[in-house]
Amino acid sequence: MSRARTFADLATASEEGSLASPNMVINGDMAIHQRVGTDTHNDKAVDQIQLIKNNLDTADFNTKHQSLGGIDPFADALEITCTTADTSIGANELIYLVKKFEAQNLQHLSFGSSLAKTTTLSFHVKSNLTGTFSVGLVTQDGTARNIGSTYTIDSANTWEKKTITFVGDPSATIANDNGHGLDMTFILAAGSNWTSTANSSWADYANGRLAHGHNVNIASSTSNEFYITGIQWELGSVATPYKHETISENLARCQRYFFSPQTTNNFMGNLMAPDGNANDFIGSINFPVEMRASPTLTITAAENGTVDGLGGITSSDSNASCISFVRMANDGIAGRRGLNVNGDVDAEL
């Protein structure tokens, strides 16, 4: 006979992850890739995940968005392939994937207090390499703190689901703002300077704590590959089924940090020139969502009036919501009426 659930039941269930809980990882299913087409190399090949290569001698990689099959319920993954080998990783060499988190999105973790919450990370991974890989969390505000763990790829070329639980940190600082609050790192190769100190509990960050226990070198051969998808980080000590979003929901969360119109020449919109001032274009090109901060613009412009030969951009105004003004070099052309603005905007952490 069933009974009504009490508030105590609900609180316990939520803490343990048996109720639906939001995934703190944006684009964990790797479906959004605004910068590149599928199978196109870029160290930011999928939104929100970046490949970092520190102090490498010779190793290099292709980083691609990959459409895939055979791993229910995911259709996309991030693929890392070694293109230039380095069989002997130096002490200070480091290769890893990083997901950066906006600080104000982590306030419910209650880090820095006695209420600091336990969280669980889960993901699907595949590689031709077997062995022990390191994964961890690094706070960015105040005195940096970190914790790490390891997982093992047991079978080559086989998708495996991994689950890791991290206790909360009552001593960490995560500011309540739109800044860089925390990194999640997936280590792919690490020299001895990064592996020398145990990291199974929270402590002040040191390089030697970042990749403790890691013993795999993805750069050891140009035959090496590493795939990851389905990254989910949630409250509680239980990994729940992956929380899928619609493409539009997922894209909107990504566009808070980076927006590249998926149009011909990355067309964003147009601004108009007021009469008598043919080099100052005014109006507003609104971004799809409010961005994390006023973004960096990478824009080009093309004439939208009757006269060709547009001068170069000398300045532009933007905020987290829109582009509102562009000033062009005065090239003496008075017949222009409008300006097509093409490009992308970046407010990444």
Order of alpha helices (4+ residues) and beta strands (2+ residues): alpha-beta-beta-beta-beta-beta-beta-beta-beta-beta-beta-beta-alpha-beta-beta-beta-beta-beta-beta-beta
